[in-house]
Amino acid sequence: MRAPSSTVKLPPALVAHARKLADDHHARTGSPIDTDTLRARLGIPAPLADAIASRM
């Protein structure tokens, strides 16, 4: 069972990096980044990508 995304502790630097990737993706494609793309770009497991996405 996954922990709720609100209980996952995320390093601020990781969230900041994810925001930069999301901003770059939006600038290039014109659409927001989806969780699967974020996960692939960061090379992280899906639950961690979900937690980051919920804070962006």
C-alpha positions, 0 to 999 in steps of 0.5 A: 500500500502506498503512503498518502502523498501528503505524508511523503517527505520530499527534499525541497531541492527535488521539488524545485528541480521537478518544477523546473522540468515541468516549466520546461515541458510546458514551454516546449509542448504547451501542455502541463507535464503528466506524472508519467513523464515527470517520473521518467524525466526524474528517474524516480518511482511512481509513488514519489512522482505522485507525491511531487506532482501533488505539490506542484 
